[in-house]
């Protein structure tokens, strides 16, 4: 996910030049007369593959799993139910590897050679729920990282076997995967794709289409053009973030391959404020670059606000303890296309282009003998109302055109996805409509369209005390509200010492092939609004190393800036097996400041000890085995959630975690 490459907005001159290079149409000047759009059923155009979204790039859907019913069902309906909310046609999921991939770490299905566990993680559940709602939805898998046991690194035969095992797990869950990618934004290996294609055929997955290369830029298209074996192995050209603020790119090589072209990761828009860019991008990707699938990162803002890129997605669902979730105009912007076009329809090139007064339009038609058609118009760059006429020909319906619209910058739900008055044909068979600036319109012969009426409960803080003994879970699962940022903290039998029952165990002991820069295993839990509290946990180190208890965690450092690591701002109590301990705070500027340090009785390995952090106003206290080892005054942070961490990839167990109010 190259978030830092997102829409930096070149000048209009640069966008014009880019359009000329690719031989595409450029915007016309404003016209006084209504602009005529002729919708010819026989007009050529590429096959529409749909609108989709990503669950992955870290635990972007992590907190949705913990929602109560009926709110969890409602959230999933808004994403996947046809003709209801976003009506997504494609669900792209991360193939987990127990390493951070931007917004967390997702579990691996194979943590050692010969180990395959098809029940780890929640993506199987999410894909199954999506299929329940839309049996026709396409499924797409992609790796961000990989397990560290591969011989030969990522581009290896071990990884090919890893992927075919993942497809086998999908089959065990009665899921057929449609698309498979390579390595998210880490380049590509041409021979590896050739070998993967052959392996898919041998293993009975010949119907899975390969996407290359889930990277930014169009060099992959040139490589496909120049390498016959690579070209034969790849079915779809997939690029990331192909748009600036005013233009979406393509290349002559990509257009000349005769393959579908996907914006295989795009969007990255805020659920409340990102609708104008989303509306423009969905249309521009076809008008400028002939891309036929738009896949948004992410599907939902389903992670803690202390993790980066807060707010991204079609909806917000990160408060499972209250059941509260929020919709915004971004969801309804994608619905303007998703509810009124179907994969397998075709674009009509002659009825897709630029509005003279600012904006774009695309038209799609069904493959039926008497086709339905839909025209989606966005006016994000318009400054005044403009009138268009739509003239269907070639056997298209001359009945009423149904109109839906969303005011893209409005905070009023009553202005999102609004059914307007039907348009009646004039005597010449055309339809006329005046378009207001800053909106997206859908003109369609299809009946239906549903905004949905499910309502969320009110927002509420996670109440204290919050206690977790881990005894009520099946082994190998993730405990409620715990969200792994690196490594895997899963419920396991307490294997040593005085504790009985189940514990939370960090199980990754080989450093994965990483995508980003989280130095060691860490998991977050709680409510970012918590202020004065005591967090405590019992911990048992199985190997030499250090365990950490975190408190008042407020956010994540930008790994592009010093110290060039993904760390969490807040207070950390770190205790080693030798008994050496430190209380430190990671500050907003990325620096670490030690507040206190010392040596306690050695924790050793195989023995249980209790750690605690206490916050009351600016007073910060640290405790080891019930003895206060530090009492300091510090005003860096006055709120935030909690967490657990290790300083290396070692096994450790945690039990009787609790946060109580002070």
C-alpha positions as CSV (number, residue, x, y, z in Angstrom):
1,X,0.0,0.0,0.0
2,X,2.0,3.0,-1.2
3,X,-0.1,5.5,0.7
4,X,2.5,8.1,0.3
5,X,2.0,8.0,-3.5
6,X,-1.6,9.0,-3.1
7,X,-2.9,11.8,-5.5
8,X,-0.3,14.5,-5.3
9,X,-2.0,16.5,-7.9
10,X,0.1,17.5,-11.0
11,X,-0.8,20.6,-12.9
12,X,-3.5,20.6,-15.5
13,X,-0.8,20.9,-18.2
14,X,0.9,17.7,-17.0
15,X,-2.5,15.8,-16.9
16,X,-3.2,17.0,-20.5
17,X,0.3,15.8,-21.6
18,X,-0.3,12.4,-20.0
19,X,-3.6,12.1,-21.8
20,X,-2.0,12.9,-25.1
21,X,0.8,10.4,-24.6
22,X,-1.8,7.6,-24.1
23,X,-3.9,8.8,-26.9
24,X,-7.0,9.4,-24.8
25,X,-9.6,12.0,-24.9
26,X,-9.0,15.3,-23.1
27,X,-11.7,17.5,-21.5
28,X,-13.6,19.8,-23.7
29,X,-14.2,23.4,-23.0
30,X,-17.5,24.5,-21.4
31,X,-20.5,24.7,-23.7
32,X,-23.6,26.8,-23.6
33,X,-25.9,24.2,-25.2
34,X,-26.8,21.0,-23.4
35,X,-24.1,18.3,-23.9
36,X,-25.4,15.3,-25.8
37,X,-24.5,11.8,-24.8
38,X,-25.5,9.2,-27.3
39,X,-25.8,5.8,-25.8
40,X,-25.4,3.3,-28.6
41,X,-26.1,-0.3,-27.6
42,X,-23.7,-1.5,-30.4
43,X,-20.9,0.8,-29.3
44,X,-17.6,-0.9,-28.4
45,X,-16.2,-0.9,-24.9
46,X,-14.3,-3.1,-22.4
47,X,-16.0,-5.6,-20.1
48,X,-16.8,-4.2,-16.7
49,X,-15.3,-6.3,-13.8
50,X,-16.9,-4.4,-10.9
51,X,-16.2,-2.4,-7.8
52,X,-14.4,-4.0,-4.8
53,X,-12.6,-3.4,-1.6
54,X,-9.7,-4.8,0.4
55,X,-9.7,-6.5,3.8
56,X,-6.0,-6.5,4.6
57,X,-2.9,-4.5,4.5
58,X,-3.0,-5.3,8.2
59,X,-6.0,-5.9,10.4
60,X,-8.3,-3.4,8.7
61,X,-11.4,-5.6,9.5
62,X,-10.1,-6.9,12.9
63,X,-12.7,-5.2,15.1
64,X,-15.7,-6.0,12.9
65,X,-15.3,-9.6,14.0
66,X,-16.0,-8.7,17.6
67,X,-19.2,-6.8,16.9
68,X,-22.4,-8.1,18.5
69,X,-25.5,-9.0,16.4
70,X,-27.4,-7.5,14.8
71,X,-24.9,-4.8,14.2
72,X,-22.3,-7.1,12.7
73,X,-24.8,-8.4,10.2
74,X,-25.8,-4.8,9.3
75,X,-22.2,-3.8,8.7
76,X,-21.7,-6.8,6.4
77,X,-25.0,-6.1,4.6
78,X,-23.9,-2.5,3.9
79,X,-20.7,-3.8,2.3
80,X,-21.8,-6.9,0.4
81,X,-25.5,-7.3,0.0
82,X,-26.5,-6.6,-3.6
83,X,-28.8,-3.7,-4.2
84,X,-28.5,-2.5,-0.7
85,X,-25.3,-0.6,0.2
86,X,-22.0,-0.5,-1.5
87,X,-22.9,-3.8,-3.3
88,X,-19.3,-4.8,-3.8
89,X,-18.5,-7.2,-6.6
90,X,-14.9,-8.1,-5.5
91,X,-13.5,-8.8,-2.1
92,X,-9.7,-8.8,-2.0
93,X,-8.1,-10.3,1.2
94,X,-4.7,-10.5,2.7
95,X,-3.0,-13.9,2.8
96,X,-1.7,-13.6,6.3
97,X,1.9,-14.1,7.5
98,X,2.0,-13.0,11.1
99,X,3.8,-9.8,10.2
100,X,2.7,-6.1,10.0
101,X,1.4,-5.1,6.7
102,X,0.5,-1.5,7.4
103,X,-2.4,-1.7,9.9
104,X,-1.6,-4.8,11.8
105,X,-0.6,-8.5,11.4
106,X,-2.9,-11.3,10.1
107,X,-2.4,-14.9,11.1
108,X,-0.6,-17.4,8.8
109,X,-2.2,-20.6,7.7
110,X,1.3,-22.3,7.6
111,X,3.9,-21.4,10.2
112,X,6.4,-24.2,9.5
113,X,7.0,-26.7,6.7
114,X,4.1,-29.2,6.8
115,X,2.0,-27.2,9.2
116,X,-1.3,-26.2,7.6
117,X,-4.1,-24.8,9.8
118,X,-7.1,-23.6,7.8
119,X,-8.9,-22.1,10.7
120,X,-6.5,-19.3,11.6
121,X,-7.6,-15.7,11.1
122,X,-10.9,-14.1,10.2
123,X,-10.6,-13.7,6.4
124,X,-12.2,-17.1,5.9
125,X,-15.2,-15.9,7.9
126,X,-15.4,-12.6,6.0
127,X,-15.2,-14.3,2.6
128,X,-17.9,-16.7,3.7
129,X,-20.1,-13.9,4.9
130,X,-19.6,-12.0,1.6
131,X,-20.5,-15.1,-0.4
132,X,-23.7,-15.6,1.7
133,X,-24.8,-12.2,0.6
134,X,-23.6,-12.2,-2.9
135,X,-22.8,-15.7,-4.3
136,X,-21.4,-14.0,-7.4
137,X,-18.8,-11.9,-5.6
138,X,-15.2,-12.5,-6.8
139,X,-12.5,-13.4,-4.3
140,X,-8.9,-12.2,-4.6
141,X,-5.9,-13.2,-2.5
142,X,-2.6,-11.3,-2.1
143,X,0.4,-11.5,0.2
144,X,2.0,-8.5,1.9
145,X,4.6,-10.5,3.9
146,X,5.5,-14.1,4.2
147,X,6.6,-16.6,6.9
148,X,10.3,-16.7,7.7
149,X,10.8,-20.4,7.1
150,X,10.8,-20.1,3.3
151,X,14.0,-21.4,1.7
152,X,14.9,-18.9,-1.0
153,X,12.9,-16.0,0.2
154,X,9.6,-14.7,-1.1
155,X,10.1,-15.6,-4.7
156,X,10.6,-19.2,-3.9
157,X,9.0,-22.6,-4.5
158,X,8.2,-22.7,-0.8
159,X,5.9,-19.7,-1.4
160,X,4.3,-21.3,-4.4
161,X,3.4,-24.3,-2.2
162,X,2.3,-21.9,0.6
163,X,-0.2,-20.3,-1.9
164,X,-1.5,-23.6,-3.1
165,X,-2.0,-24.6,0.5
166,X,-3.9,-21.4,1.0
167,X,-6.1,-22.2,-2.0
168,X,-6.7,-25.6,-0.4
169,X,-7.8,-24.0,2.8
170,X,-10.2,-21.8,0.8
171,X,-11.6,-25.0,-0.8
172,X,-12.1,-26.5,2.6
173,X,-14.2,-23.5,3.5
174,X,-16.2,-24.0,0.3
175,X,-14.7,-20.9,-1.2
176,X,-13.5,-20.6,-4.8
177,X,-10.8,-18.0,-5.3
178,X,-11.0,-16.1,-8.5
179,X,-7.8,-14.0,-8.5
180,X,-4.3,-14.4,-7.0
181,X,-1.6,-11.8,-6.9
182,X,2.2,-11.8,-6.1
183,X,3.9,-9.5,-3.5
184,X,2.1,-6.3,-2.6
185,X,4.2,-3.3,-3.8
186,X,7.5,-5.2,-3.6
187,X,8.2,-5.7,-7.3
188,X,7.8,-8.9,-9.2
189,X,9.7,-12.0,-10.5
190,X,8.7,-13.0,-13.9
191,X,9.8,-16.6,-13.7
192,X,8.0,-17.0,-10.4
193,X,4.7,-16.1,-12.0
194,X,5.4,-18.7,-14.7
195,X,6.1,-21.3,-12.1
196,X,3.1,-20.4,-10.1
197,X,0.8,-20.7,-13.1
198,X,2.1,-24.1,-13.8
199,X,1.7,-25.2,-10.2
200,X,-1.9,-23.9,-10.2
201,X,-2.6,-26.2,-13.1
202,X,-1.0,-29.2,-11.5
203,X,-2.8,-28.7,-8.2
204,X,-6.3,-28.3,-9.7
205,X,-6.5,-24.5,-9.5
206,X,-6.2,-23.8,-13.2
207,X,-9.3,-21.5,-13.0
208,X,-7.5,-19.0,-10.7
209,X,-6.4,-15.9,-12.6
210,X,-3.1,-14.4,-11.8
211,X,-2.8,-10.6,-11.4
212,X,0.5,-8.8,-12.0
213,X,1.9,-7.1,-10.2
214,X,0.0,-5.2,-7.5
215,X,2.6,-2.4,-7.7
216,X,2.4,1.3,-8.7
217,X,3.4,2.2,-12.2
218,X,3.1,0.5,-15.6
219,X,6.5,-1.1,-16.0
220,X,4.9,-4.5,-15.5
221,X,2.9,-4.0,-18.7
222,X,6.1,-3.4,-20.6
223,X,7.6,-6.5,-19.1
224,X,4.5,-8.6,-20.1
225,X,4.8,-7.3,-23.6
226,X,8.4,-8.2,-23.9
227,X,8.3,-11.7,-22.2
228,X,6.0,-14.2,-23.8
229,X,6.1,-16.7,-21.0
230,X,5.4,-14.1,-18.4
231,X,2.6,-12.7,-20.6
232,X,1.0,-16.2,-20.9
233,X,1.1,-16.7,-17.2
234,X,-0.7,-13.5,-16.3
235,X,-4.4,-12.9,-16.8
236,X,-4.9,-9.4,-15.4
237,X,-2.8,-6.3,-15.2
238,X,-3.2,-4.8,-11.7
239,X,-1.8,-1.5,-10.7
240,X,-1.9,0.5,-7.5
241,X,-3.0,4.2,-7.1
242,X,-2.9,5.1,-10.8
243,X,-4.6,8.5,-10.2
244,X,-3.5,12.0,-9.4
245,X,-6.1,14.5,-8.2
246,X,-7.2,15.3,-11.7
247,X,-6.1,12.3,-13.9
248,X,-5.7,8.6,-14.0
249,X,-2.8,7.2,-16.0
250,X,-2.4,4.1,-18.2
251,X,0.2,3.1,-20.9
252,X,0.1,2.1,-24.5
253,X,1.7,-1.3,-23.5
254,X,-1.1,-2.0,-20.9
255,X,-3.8,-1.0,-23.4
256,X,-2.3,-3.2,-26.1
257,X,-2.1,-6.4,-24.1
258,X,-5.7,-7.2,-24.5
259,X,-6.0,-8.1,-20.8
260,X,-8.3,-6.6,-18.2
261,X,-6.7,-3.7,-16.4
262,X,-7.6,-3.3,-12.7
263,X,-6.9,-0.5,-10.3
264,X,-6.1,-3.4,-7.9
265,X,-5.6,-1.0,-5.0
266,X,-7.0,2.5,-5.2
267,X,-9.1,4.9,-3.3
268,X,-7.7,5.3,0.2
269,X,-10.4,7.8,1.0
270,X,-12.0,8.9,4.3
271,X,-15.4,7.5,5.0
272,X,-16.8,10.9,5.8
273,X,-14.7,13.3,3.6
274,X,-13.4,11.2,0.7
275,X,-16.5,11.0,-1.5
276,X,-15.5,13.7,-4.0
277,X,-12.2,12.0,-4.8
278,X,-13.8,8.6,-4.9
279,X,-16.5,9.7,-7.3
280,X,-14.0,11.2,-9.7
281,X,-11.6,8.3,-9.5
282,X,-14.1,5.6,-10.3
283,X,-15.1,7.3,-13.5
284,X,-11.6,8.6,-14.4
285,X,-10.1,5.2,-14.2
286,X,-12.1,4.1,-17.2
287,X,-12.3,7.4,-19.0
288,X,-8.6,8.1,-18.8
289,X,-7.1,4.6,-18.5
290,X,-9.7,1.9,-19.5
291,X,-9.4,0.2,-16.1
292,X,-12.4,-2.0,-15.6
293,X,-12.3,-2.8,-11.9
294,X,-11.9,-0.4,-9.0
295,X,-10.7,-2.0,-5.7
296,X,-10.7,0.4,-2.7
297,X,-8.3,0.2,0.2
298,X,-9.8,-0.6,2.7
299,X,-13.4,-2.0,2.8
300,X,-13.9,-0.5,6.3
301,X,-12.3,1.5,9.1
302,X,-12.3,-1.5,11.4
303,X,-9.1,-0.9,13.5
304,X,-8.1,1.1,16.5
305,X,-7.7,4.9,16.0
306,X,-4.2,4.5,17.5
307,X,-3.1,2.7,14.3
308,X,-2.3,4.7,11.1
309,X,-4.6,5.9,8.4
310,X,-7.6,6.3,10.7
311,X,-10.9,7.0,8.9
312,X,-10.1,5.2,5.6
313,X,-12.8,3.0,4.1
314,X,-16.4,2.9,3.2
315,X,-17.7,3.0,6.8
316,X,-16.4,3.1,10.3
317,X,-16.7,0.0,12.5
318,X,-14.2,0.1,15.3
319,X,-16.3,0.2,18.5
320,X,-17.6,-3.4,18.9
321,X,-18.2,-3.0,22.7
322,X,-21.1,-0.6,22.0
323,X,-22.1,-1.9,18.6
324,X,-21.8,1.6,17.2
325,X,-20.8,2.1,13.5
326,X,-21.0,5.0,11.1
327,X,-21.8,5.4,7.5
328,X,-20.8,8.3,5.3
329,X,-21.1,9.7,1.8
330,X,-18.2,7.5,0.6
331,X,-20.2,4.3,1.0
332,X,-23.1,5.8,-1.0
333,X,-20.8,7.1,-3.7
334,X,-19.6,3.6,-4.5
335,X,-23.2,2.5,-4.4
336,X,-24.0,4.8,-7.2
337,X,-22.1,2.4,-9.4
338,X,-22.2,-0.8,-7.4
339,X,-26.0,-1.0,-7.2
340,X,-26.7,-0.2,-10.9
341,X,-24.0,-2.2,-12.9
342,X,-23.1,-5.8,-13.0
343,X,-19.8,-7.6,-13.8
344,X,-20.1,-8.8,-17.4
345,X,-21.7,-5.6,-18.6
346,X,-19.8,-3.6,-21.1
347,X,-18.7,0.0,-21.1
348,X,-19.8,2.1,-24.1
349,X,-16.8,4.1,-25.0
350,X,-18.7,6.6,-27.1
351,X,-20.9,7.3,-24.1
352,X,-18.0,7.7,-21.6
353,X,-16.0,10.9,-21.5
354,X,-15.7,14.4,-20.1
355,X,-18.4,17.0,-19.4
356,X,-17.9,20.4,-20.9
357,X,-18.7,22.1,-17.7
358,X,-16.4,19.9,-15.5
359,X,-16.7,16.2,-14.6
360,X,-16.9,12.9,-16.3
361,X,-19.5,10.3,-17.3
362,X,-19.4,6.5,-18.0
363,X,-22.1,4.4,-19.5
364,X,-22.5,0.6,-19.1
365,X,-24.9,-1.8,-20.7
366,X,-26.1,-5.3,-19.9
367,X,-25.4,-8.2,-22.3
368,X,-29.2,-8.9,-22.7
369,X,-30.9,-8.9,-26.1
370,X,-32.7,-5.7,-25.0
371,X,-30.1,-4.2,-22.8
372,X,-30.5,-2.2,-19.6
373,X,-28.0,0.6,-19.3
374,X,-26.6,2.9,-16.6
375,X,-24.8,6.2,-16.9
376,X,-22.9,7.4,-13.9
377,X,-22.0,11.1,-13.9
378,X,-19.7,13.0,-11.5
379,X,-19.4,16.8,-11.3
380,X,-16.6,17.2,-8.8
381,X,-14.7,19.6,-11.0
382,X,-17.8,21.6,-12.1
383,X,-18.3,25.2,-10.8
384,X,-21.9,25.7,-12.1
385,X,-24.9,23.7,-13.1
386,X,-24.8,22.1,-16.6
387,X,-27.4,20.3,-18.6
388,X,-26.9,17.1,-20.6
389,X,-29.2,15.1,-22.9
390,X,-29.0,11.3,-23.0
391,X,-30.0,9.7,-26.3
392,X,-30.3,5.9,-26.3
393,X,-30.1,4.1,-29.7
394,X,-29.6,0.5,-30.9
395,X,-32.6,-1.0,-29.2
396,X,-32.1,0.4,-25.8
397,X,-35.2,1.1,-23.6
398,X,-37.0,4.4,-24.2
399,X,-38.9,4.0,-20.9
400,X,-38.3,6.1,-17.8
401,X,-34.8,6.7,-16.6
402,X,-34.5,6.4,-12.8
403,X,-32.3,9.0,-11.1
404,X,-30.2,8.7,-7.9
405,X,-27.7,11.2,-6.6
406,X,-25.3,11.9,-3.7
407,X,-24.2,15.4,-2.6
408,X,-20.5,14.4,-2.1
409,X,-19.4,17.0,0.5
410,X,-22.6,17.0,2.5
411,X,-22.6,15.7,6.1
412,X,-26.4,15.3,5.9
413,X,-27.4,11.6,5.4
414,X,-30.6,12.8,3.8
415,X,-28.5,14.1,0.8
416,X,-26.7,10.7,0.3
417,X,-28.1,8.2,-2.3
418,X,-31.3,10.1,-2.9
419,X,-33.9,8.8,-5.3
420,X,-34.9,11.7,-7.7
421,X,-37.8,12.1,-10.1
422,X,-37.7,9.7,-13.0
423,X,-36.8,11.2,-16.4
424,X,-39.3,10.8,-19.2
425,X,-38.2,10.7,-22.8
426,X,-38.8,13.8,-25.0
427,X,-40.4,13.4,-28.4
428,X,-37.1,12.6,-30.0
429,X,-36.4,9.9,-27.5
430,X,-33.8,11.7,-25.5
431,X,-33.7,12.6,-21.8
432,X,-32.5,15.9,-20.3
433,X,-31.2,16.6,-16.8
434,X,-29.5,19.6,-15.2
435,X,-26.5,18.5,-13.0
436,X,-25.4,20.5,-10.0
437,X,-21.7,20.7,-9.1
438,X,-20.2,18.5,-6.4
439,X,-22.4,15.5,-7.0
440,X,-22.5,12.0,-8.5
441,X,-25.6,11.0,-10.4
442,X,-26.8,7.6,-11.7
443,X,-29.3,7.5,-14.6
444,X,-30.4,3.9,-15.1
445,X,-33.1,1.7,-16.6
446,X,-32.7,-0.7,-13.7
447,X,-35.4,-0.7,-11.1
448,X,-34.4,-1.0,-7.4
449,X,-31.8,0.7,-5.5
450,X,-31.9,0.6,-1.7
451,X,-30.3,2.9,0.9
452,X,-31.0,0.6,3.8
453,X,-32.6,1.5,7.1
454,X,-30.5,-0.3,9.7
455,X,-29.5,2.1,12.5
456,X,-26.5,2.0,14.8
457,X,-26.7,2.3,18.6
458,X,-25.1,5.3,20.1
459,X,-21.3,5.5,20.6
460,X,-20.0,4.6,24.1
461,X,-16.7,4.1,25.8
462,X,-15.4,0.6,26.6
463,X,-16.4,0.4,30.3
464,X,-13.9,-0.4,33.1
465,X,-13.1,-2.7,34.6
466,X,-12.0,-4.6,31.5
467,X,-10.8,-8.1,32.4
468,X,-9.7,-11.1,30.3
469,X,-8.7,-14.5,31.7
470,X,-8.7,-16.1,28.2
471,X,-10.4,-19.2,29.4
472,X,-13.5,-18.9,27.4
473,X,-11.9,-19.2,23.9
474,X,-11.1,-22.0,21.6
475,X,-7.3,-22.6,21.3
476,X,-5.6,-20.9,18.5
477,X,-8.1,-18.0,18.3
478,X,-7.6,-14.3,18.9
479,X,-9.0,-12.9,22.1
480,X,-11.7,-10.3,22.1
481,X,-10.5,-6.8,21.3
482,X,-6.8,-7.8,21.1
483,X,-5.4,-6.6,17.7
484,X,-2.0,-7.9,16.8
485,X,0.4,-5.4,15.2
486,X,3.3,-7.9,14.8
487,X,3.6,-11.6,15.5
488,X,0.7,-13.7,16.7
489,X,-0.9,-13.5,20.2
490,X,-3.3,-16.4,20.3
491,X,-5.2,-18.3,23.0
492,X,-3.3,-21.4,24.2
493,X,-3.1,-23.8,27.1
494,X,-1.0,-22.4,30.0
495,X,1.9,-24.7,29.6
496,X,4.0,-24.0,32.6
497,X,4.0,-22.7,36.2
498,X,1.1,-22.1,38.6
499,X,-1.5,-20.9,36.1
500,X,-4.1,-23.3,34.9
501,X,-6.5,-23.1,32.0
502,X,-5.7,-20.9,29.0
503,X,-3.5,-17.9,28.4
504,X,-2.6,-15.6,25.6
505,X,0.6,-16.9,24.0
506,X,2.9,-15.2,21.4
507,X,3.8,-18.0,19.1
508,X,6.0,-16.6,16.3
509,X,9.7,-17.5,16.9
510,X,11.1,-16.9,13.4
511,X,11.1,-13.4,12.0
512,X,8.8,-13.2,9.0
513,X,9.7,-11.8,5.6
514,X,8.5,-8.3,6.4
515,X,6.5,-5.7,4.6
516,X,7.0,-2.9,7.0
517,X,9.1,-1.9,10.0
518,X,7.7,-3.3,13.3
519,X,10.7,-4.5,15.2
520,X,9.1,-7.3,17.4
521,X,5.7,-8.8,18.4
522,X,3.1,-6.4,19.8
523,X,-0.7,-6.4,20.4
524,X,-3.0,-3.6,21.3
525,X,-6.2,-3.7,23.3
526,X,-8.7,-1.2,24.8
527,X,-10.2,2.2,24.3
528,X,-8.2,5.2,23.2
529,X,-10.3,7.4,25.4
530,X,-9.3,5.7,28.6
531,X,-7.6,8.2,31.0
532,X,-6.8,7.3,34.6
533,X,-6.5,3.5,35.0
534,X,-4.3,0.7,36.1
535,X,-3.3,-2.0,33.5
536,X,-1.9,-5.2,34.8
537,X,-1.0,-8.7,33.5
538,X,0.7,-11.8,34.5
539,X,3.6,-12.8,32.2
540,X,5.8,-15.9,31.8
541,X,8.8,-15.8,29.5
542,X,9.5,-19.1,27.9
543,X,12.9,-17.9,26.6
544,X,15.4,-15.2,27.5
545,X,14.2,-11.7,26.5
546,X,12.0,-8.9,27.7
547,X,8.2,-8.4,28.0
548,X,6.4,-5.1,27.9
549,X,3.2,-3.7,29.3
550,X,1.9,-0.6,27.4
551,X,-0.4,2.1,28.6
552,X,-1.9,5.4,27.4
553,X,-1.0,4.5,23.8
554,X,-2.2,7.3,21.6
555,X,-0.9,6.6,18.1
556,X,1.6,5.2,15.7
557,X,4.9,6.7,14.5
558,X,5.3,7.3,10.8
559,X,7.9,4.7,9.7
560,X,9.2,7.1,7.0
561,X,10.5,9.4,9.7
562,X,13.2,8.9,12.3
563,X,13.7,6.5,14.0
564,X,12.3,4.8,10.8
565,X,10.4,2.2,12.7
566,X,6.7,1.5,13.3
567,X,6.4,2.1,17.0
568,X,3.5,3.1,19.3
569,X,3.5,6.4,21.1
570,X,2.7,5.9,24.8
571,X,4.2,4.5,28.1
572,X,6.1,1.2,28.1
573,X,7.1,-0.9,31.1
574,X,9.8,-3.2,29.9
575,X,11.2,-6.0,32.1
576,X,13.9,-8.5,31.1
577,X,14.4,-12.1,32.3
578,X,17.4,-10.8,34.2
579,X,15.3,-8.4,36.2
580,X,16.5,-5.3,34.5
581,X,13.6,-3.0,33.9
582,X,12.8,0.5,32.4
583,X,9.8,2.8,32.3
584,X,9.9,4.9,29.1
585,X,7.7,7.0,26.9
586,X,7.8,7.1,23.1
587,X,6.9,10.7,22.3
588,X,5.1,12.4,19.4
589,X,8.4,13.4,17.7
590,X,9.6,9.7,17.6
591,X,12.1,10.0,20.4
592,X,12.2,7.7,23.4
593,X,12.6,9.2,26.9
594,X,13.5,7.0,29.8
595,X,11.5,7.9,32.9
596,X,13.0,5.4,35.3
597,X,15.2,2.3,35.3
598,X,16.5,-0.3,37.7
599,X,16.9,-4.0,38.5
600,X,14.4,-6.2,40.3
601,X,14.5,-9.9,41.2
602,X,15.2,-11.9,38.1
603,X,12.1,-13.0,36.2
604,X,13.9,-15.9,34.7
605,X,12.0,-18.2,32.4
606,X,9.2,-20.6,33.1
607,X,7.9,-18.5,36.1
608,X,4.9,-16.2,36.4
609,X,5.3,-12.6,37.4
610,X,2.9,-9.6,37.5
611,X,3.4,-6.3,35.8
612,X,1.3,-3.2,36.3
613,X,1.2,0.4,35.0
614,X,-0.9,3.0,36.9
615,X,-2.0,6.4,35.7
616,X,-3.6,9.1,37.8
617,X,-3.4,12.6,36.1
618,X,0.3,13.2,35.6
619,X,1.4,10.5,38.1
620,X,2.8,7.3,36.5
621,X,3.6,4.3,38.5
622,X,5.2,1.0,37.6
623,X,4.9,-2.3,39.5
624,X,6.6,-5.7,39.4
625,X,5.2,-8.5,41.4
626,X,3.1,-6.1,43.5
627,X,6.1,-3.9,44.4
628,X,6.2,-0.3,43.1
629,X,9.5,0.2,41.3
630,X,8.8,3.6,39.8
631,X,6.7,6.7,40.7
632,X,7.2,9.6,38.2
633,X,5.4,12.7,37.1
634,X,5.0,13.0,33.3
635,X,2.4,14.9,31.3
636,X,3.3,13.6,27.8
637,X,0.0,11.7,27.4
638,X,-3.2,11.8,29.4
639,X,-5.2,9.1,27.6
640,X,-4.9,6.0,25.4
641,X,-5.3,2.2,25.3
642,X,-3.1,-0.6,26.5
643,X,-1.1,-3.4,25.0
644,X,1.5,-6.2,25.3
645,X,4.8,-6.6,23.6
646,X,8.1,-8.5,23.5
647,X,11.6,-7.3,22.4
648,X,12.2,-10.3,20.1
649,X,10.5,-13.3,18.5
650,X,10.2,-15.5,21.5
651,X,7.4,-17.5,23.1
652,X,5.8,-15.8,26.1
653,X,2.5,-16.3,27.9
654,X,0.2,-13.6,29.3
655,X,-2.8,-14.2,31.7
656,X,-5.3,-12.4,33.8
657,X,-5.1,-9.2,31.9
658,X,-7.1,-6.4,33.5
659,X,-7.6,-2.6,33.2
660,X,-9.4,-1.0,36.2
661,X,-10.3,2.7,36.7
662,X,-8.4,4.9,39.2
